[in-house]
Amino acid sequence: MNLSCCKSRLLVFVSTVIIILNSFLDIAEGVAFTDCGSGTGTVLDVHLQDCVMHENKLCYIDTQNKTFVRFGIHFITEIGMYDTVTSVGTARKWGLHTQVFSKLDICNDSLSCPLQPDKHFYSDDVPLPSWVPKGEANVQWKLSSGSNEILCVEVDVNVL
């Protein structure tokens, strides 16, 4: 069996697993995002649970009676990452940045580490404290490993 045949089968398998994961996790279709300086990774798409995209590229999220919002990021890494992977989420509103999410080690929790050069899917739940202000905000997620920034994405949201 030649190598291209095995890669093709592996790609079909990985794509099928991603589709199943998306169905299982109840994550909406991809949302509009901006790459804010990804390093060793390439972001393929970003998902937010219960996000309703409008023509203005805002992701409207109704937070009433919710304690968290699930998000997911499909990405590709070009090189292997052997340190732990950290996830940090911040929100910018009224010109102020606030950390809303942080996990120092998402390996074996949401990702299989060490990260090999391949496609990956990371998902997690972002807590929604009752004090979260309503209205438009810019949300940013960063994944890093050691001193390497893997990815950085921004999504414009309108919290209802």
Buried (B, 14 or more C-beta within 10 A) or exposed (E): EEEEEEEEEEEEEBEEEBEEBBEEBEBBEBBBBBEBEBBBBBBBBBBBBBBBBEEEEBBBBEBEEEEBBBBBBBBBBEBEBEBBBBBBBBBBBEEEEEEBBEBEEBBEEBBEBEBEEBBBBBBBEBEBEEEBEEEEBBBBBBBBBEEBBBBBBBBBBBBE
